[in-house]
Amino acid sequence: MEDESIEGKSPSLSSNVKGGCTVEECQGMIKTSLRNPMVKFLREHLEKSGCNVADNFFEAIKCDEGVGGGYLRGDGIKVCSNGVKLQNEVDQVLIHELIHVYDDCRAVNLDWENCAHHACSEIRANHLSGDCHYKRELLRGSMKIRGHEQECVRRRALMSVRNNPNCSKTAAKEAMDAVWDVCYNDTKPFDRAP
């Protein structure tokens, strides 16, 4: 299943894995993820931006749906133990969600209910996190030789924004189109897209 999210409101779908793992196993994988170079990089840049993200910001929980996890403003990043099975999946959830946290930290007035704001952060998170790396796309069965990365970012970000109860399908597409160029090319805190 594809990524869906309503950042600041409910966990985003980063994975849809039947069974998943226990909360304890997931918490252990989160601990391992905190040593991942990309996770460490994002946390350092959050701290430089004035947003401290302590280890207790990350929590494994059991979710109602088969979701991978999400960022909840004021409550941290939640990783859904029943939505992930592998260390790589937990790493990916943390990286994706930390990009949302970074956007939330650096924007003075980011409003997750605003379709354009939500679309911009989803574009950035899908583009910069590696969610659309060709190997991941191959595993999803959604691979093309040319243009796969931008198509994947569009597809996944649009699905997330469409799941925002404040954004109709039309509003989600219009917001995505309006912010695409600026947000796709915004690679902060990276010098360029990884």
C-alpha positions in Angstrom: 0.0 0.0 0.0 1.1 3.6 -0.6 2.1 6.3 1.8 -0.8 8.3 3.2 -0.5 10.9 5.9 -2.1 13.7 7.7 0.9 15.2 9.5 0.1 16.8 12.7 -3.2 14.9 13.0 -2.6 11.1 12.6 0.1 8.7 11.6 1.1 8.5 8.0 1.0 5.3 6.1 4.6 4.5 5.4 4.0 0.8 5.1 1.2 -1.7 5.2 2.8 -4.9 6.5 0.6 -7.8 7.7 1.5 -8.8 11.2 4.4 -6.4 11.9 6.3 -6.8 15.1 5.8 -6.3 18.8 5.9 -2.9 20.4 9.1 -4.0 22.2 10.8 -5.2 19.0 9.8 -1.9 17.3 11.2 0.2 20.2 14.4 -1.7 19.8 14.5 -1.0 16.1 13.8 2.7 16.8 16.9 2.7 19.1 19.0 1.2 16.3 17.5 3.7 13.8 18.7 6.6 16.0 22.3 5.5 15.0 21.4 5.6 11.3 23.6 8.4 9.6 20.6 10.0 7.9 18.6 10.1 11.1 21.5 11.5 13.0 22.0 14.2 10.3 18.4 15.3 10.4 18.4 15.4 14.2 21.6 17.5 14.2 20.0 20.0 11.7 16.8 20.1 13.8 18.9 21.0 16.8 20.7 23.7 14.8 17.3 25.1 13.9 16.3 25.3 17.5 14.2 22.1 17.7 15.6 19.6 20.0 14.4 16.0 19.2 15.3 13.9 22.2 15.2 10.1 22.1 11.8 10.1 23.8 10.4 12.0 20.8 10.2 8.5 19.1 7.8 5.9 20.3 6.6 2.5 19.1 2.9 2.0 19.4 0.3 -0.4 18.1 -2.0 1.3 15.6 -5.6 0.7 14.7 -4.7 0.4 11.0 -1.8 -1.1 9.2 0.2 2.1 9.1 4.0 2.5 9.4 4.0 5.6 11.5 3.6 9.4 11.5 4.5 12.7 13.1 2.1 14.3 15.5 2.8 17.9 16.3 3.4 18.2 20.0 3.5 14.4 20.5 6.5 13.3 18.4 7.0 10.5 15.9 5.0 7.3 16.4 6.2 4.1 14.7 3.4 1.5 14.3 4.8 -1.8 15.4 2.1 -3.7 13.6 2.9 -1.7 10.4 6.6 -2.5 10.2 8.7 -5.7 10.2 12.2 -4.8 9.2 14.9 -2.4 10.5 15.0 -0.7 7.1 11.3 0.1 7.3 11.7 1.7 10.7 14.7 3.7 9.4 12.6 4.8 6.5 9.6 5.9 8.7 12.0 7.9 10.9 13.7 9.6 8.0 10.5 10.5 6.2 8.8 11.8 9.4 11.9 13.7 10.5 11.7 15.7 7.3 8.1 16.7 8.3 9.5 17.6 11.7 12.2 19.7 10.1 9.5 21.5 8.0 7.4 22.1 11.0 10.4 23.4 12.9 11.6 25.9 10.3 8.2 27.2 9.2 6.8 29.9 11.4 3.2 29.2 10.4 3.0 25.7 8.9 -0.6 24.6 9.0 -1.1 20.9 8.4 -4.8 21.5 7.6 -3.7 23.8 4.7 -3.5 21.6 1.5 -0.6 23.5 0.0 1.5 23.4 3.2 0.8 19.7 3.6 1.5 19.0 -0.1 4.9 20.8 0.2 6.0 18.8 3.1 4.9 15.5 1.5 6.7 16.4 -1.7 9.9 17.1 0.3 9.6 14.0 2.6 9.0 11.6 -0.3 11.7 13.2 -2.4 14.4 13.6 0.2 13.8 10.5 2.3 14.6 7.9 -0.3 10.9 6.7 -0.3 11.0 6.8 -4.1 14.4 5.2 -4.7 14.2 2.9 -7.7 14.8 -0.2 -5.5 11.8 0.6 -3.4 9.7 1.3 -6.5 10.8 -2.1 -7.9 9.6 -3.8 -4.7 6.3 -2.0 -5.1 6.0 -3.1 -8.7 5.8 0.6 -9.8 9.0 1.0 -11.8 9.6 2.8 -15.0 13.0 3.3 -16.7 12.6 7.1 -17.0 11.0 9.6 -14.7 10.2 7.1 -12.0 11.4 9.3 -9.1 9.3 12.4 -9.8 6.3 10.3 -10.7 6.6 8.3 -7.4 7.0 11.5 -5.4 3.8 13.0 -7.0 1.8 9.8 -6.6 2.8 9.2 -2.9 2.5 12.9 -1.9 -0.9 13.3 -3.6 -2.2 10.2 -1.9 -1.2 11.6 1.5 -2.7 15.0 0.9 -5.9 13.4 -0.4 -6.2 11.7 3.0 -6.2 15.0 4.7 -9.9 15.6 5.7 -9.4 19.3 4.8 -8.4 18.6 1.2 -10.7 17.3 -1.5 -9.2 15.3 -4.4 -9.4 18.5 -6.5 -7.9 20.7 -3.8 -5.1 18.2 -3.2 -4.1 18.1 -6.9 -4.4 21.9 -7.2 -2.2 22.4 -4.1 0.4 19.8 -5.4 0.6 21.5 -8.8 0.9 25.0 -7.2 3.8 24.1 -4.9 5.5 21.4 -6.9 8.5 23.3 -8.4 9.4 25.2 -5.3 9.0 22.3 -2.9 10.6 19.6 -5.1 13.6 21.8 -5.5 13.8 22.7 -1.7 16.4 20.2 -0.4 17.1 21.8 3.0 18.7 20.6 5.2 20.6 18.7 2.5 22.8 20.5 0.0 21.1 18.5 -2.7 18.6 15.6 -2.8 20.3 12.4 -1.4 
